[in-house]
Amino acid sequence: MSLREQRKQERRDAILKAAETIFGDVGFSGATMDEIAHRAGVGVATVYKYFGTKANILEGIIRPSLERAFAEAEKIIANPPADPGIAMAELVDKYRYLRNDWSDRKMLRALSALGPHNEDVLKGTVRESDRRSQQQIRDLLLVLKGRGDIDPGLNLDDATIIIFCVFNQHYEIFITHEDLSADKFFNDMARRIGMLFADWKKR
């Protein structure tokens, strides 16, 4: 990497770090590009040059942990635990890599379609995340079915939607309830996924 490219990366990282702090303090809607620029030690024109919009900055903050979550979930698909209910619960549990154990609800609410600031880039990120998580759920079900762990007659498309809906409903509850811990969220969801697989296991 050239010195010029290194400096560009440093400015980009500084903007993301500043925005992350400000979003955490005042939320996405309360943050301004001027404040982000000031905290990052750059001109506001530089912030617009690098990102264009606040939504693009948020997407830049979210993206690394989002990719890590999907990468970790792929490891479960490649080598799932013997119990199919536990395997699916462990797959979904990998999504907690998003934003450090989902510790920042303000950031997740800004990203979520539940919020009022769902600009096109954020809508796109949410749609992509939904599509990829459903695909991973289906991929794991396919592995479990091929291994003979679940009922061979189980409709994988239906099962995928059911599991995704369980996950999505829990997610919406989590981001709107500050008193709900990530551990309780994932433990409750794992128990309910296990209840589904009690009926779906091969008999």
Secondary structure, DSSP 8 states (H G I E B T S, - for coil): --HHHHHHHHHHHHHHHHHHHHHHHHHHHH--HHHHHHHHTS-HHHHHHHHSSHHHHHHHHHHHHHHHHHHHHHHHHHS--SSHHHHHHHHHHGGGGTHHHHT-HHHHHHHSTTSS---HHHHHHHHHHHHHHHHHHHHHHHHHHHTT-B-TT--HHHHHHHHHHHHHHHHHHHHH-TT--HHHHHHHHHHHHHHHHHHHB--
